[in-house]
Amino acid sequence: MFVNFIRNNKVVAGVLAFLRIYIGYQWLTGGYGKITGGSFDASGFMQGAIAGAGGEHPAVQGWWANFLETFALPNAELFSFMVMWGEFLVGLALILGIFTNFAALMAITMNFAFLFSGTVSTNAQMVLITVFILVAGYNAGRFGLDRWVVPFLKAHYPNQKHKNETVTA
């Protein structure tokens, strides 16, 4: 009942638009600052997260620290690029309300990466708001570009059966 309400109610769509734009602004400004700052490097953040996995009360779980140390840190340049542009593009998409569900999914993925790395800040609040955006589905982008983009894509790229799939009547 609640899910149906947030997925279909137009008043809720307005509230979701406000929340979507708020979250989008947070991502956009964070990414823009990293892009225009000219010296963003995520390796220091990753090293801090790896260090947070030690001690009596670790803030970072060992499996995540292992991922950061063995995969992310050696590819810090790629991850720095993905973080700054990912934040900016997710923010832009959420503000415009285009591909809202995908943008929200990428936003919550980045939030969890930051939370796994031991950073609390506003990430938990952003996760909570983003969950509502994800559950609302299309309604979260109703007052955005999704209002025109989603029907256009459905009309021009309908679901098609695979060639090898048998259709029975």
N, C-alpha and C positions, 0 to 999 in steps of 0.2 A: 504494500500500500504506500509506504513512504517513498520507495524507489519510483513507483509510478508517478507520484506527486512531483518529485524533483525532475523527472524526465519529461513531463508534459505540461506543467503549469507555466503560463506565460509570465506571471508575476515572479515566480521563482527564476525564470529565465533572465529577468531584469536583475535580480539579486546576484545570480551567477555571473552575469556580464560584469557587474561591479567587481566581484571577487576575482574574476578572470583578468580584468584589466589591472587590478591591484597587484596580483601575482606576476602578471606580465611585466609591469613596470619594474618590479623588484629584479626580475631576471634581466630585462633590457638594460637597466642602468648598471647592474653588476658586470655584465658582459661588455658594455660600451666602455666602461672605465678600464677594463683589462685590455681591450683592443687599442684604445687611444693612448693608454699609458706608455705603450711601446716597450715595456720591459717585463711583461707578465711571464713568470716562470713557475709552474706548479711543483717543481721538484722540492722546493723548501717545504711546502705544505705536505707533500708526500713523506718527506723525511721526518717531519714532526709527527705525522700519523704513525709511522713505523716505530718511532721512539715511544709513542703512547701505548704500545702493545706490551711494554715491559712493566716491571714493578709488581707490587703487591696487589694493587687495584687498577688493572689496565683499563684505559678508556677505549682501546681499539682491540678487537678480537684478533687472535693469531692468524686465522685463515685470511683475513682481509689485509693484515700487515704483510703476510707472505705474498699475496697477489701484488700489493704495491711495490714490494722490494724486488720481486723477480720479474714482473711484467711491466708495471706502470712506470716505475722509476727509470729503467733502461730506455723507455720510450717517452720520457718526460716532454720532449718537444711536441710530439704528436698529442699527448694528453693536454698540454697547455693550449694548443690550438683548438682541440675539441671543447675544452672548458669555456674559453672565452667566446668562441663563435657559437657554441651550443647555448650558452646563457643568452647571448644576444638574439639569436634566431628564435629560440623558444619564447623569449619575451615578446618579440615582434609578432609572432604567430598568435600568442594569447591576447595581446592587445587588439589585434585586428580580428580575432575570432575566426581565423582560417586554420583548417586542419587542427581544430581545438583538441580533439581527443588524443591525437598523436603528440601534439605539443605538450599536453598535460602529462602524458606517459613519459616523455623524455624529461620533463621537469621533475617528476617524482623520482625518476631514476637518478638524476643528478643530486636531488635532496638526500636520497638514501646513501649515495656515495659519500657525501659530506658527513652525514650522520655516522656512517660506518667508520669514518676517519677521525671521529672523536669531536667534531665540531657541532655544537648545539645551535647557538645563535637563534635565528628565526626559522631554521630548517624544519623543526617539528611543526610549527604553526603553518608553514607553507605546505607540508605534507598533508595536514588535516584539510586545509582548504582545497588542495588539489584532488583529494579523494572525492570530495563532493562534485568537483568538475568532471572527473572521470565517470562517476556513477550516473551523473545527469546525461551523459552522452551528447547527442545532438542538441539538446536544450541549452547546454552551456554555450553553444555557438550560435543560437537562434538570432541574437541581436549582434551579429557580426557577419563577416564574409561567408561563413559556412551556410548562411541562409540561402545564398545563391550558388555557391561552389558545390555543396553536397548534392542538391537536386540535378545540377548540370552533369556531374560525374556519374550519377546513377542513370541518367537518361542516355549518356553517350558511352558508358562502359558497364552495361548490365551484367549481372552474374551469368556466366556461360558454363555449360556442362563440358566436362572434359571429353575429348574425342573417344576415349576408350570406355567411358562410362555408359552403361546400358540404361536406357530410359524405358520404364514400364508404365503402362496405362492402367 
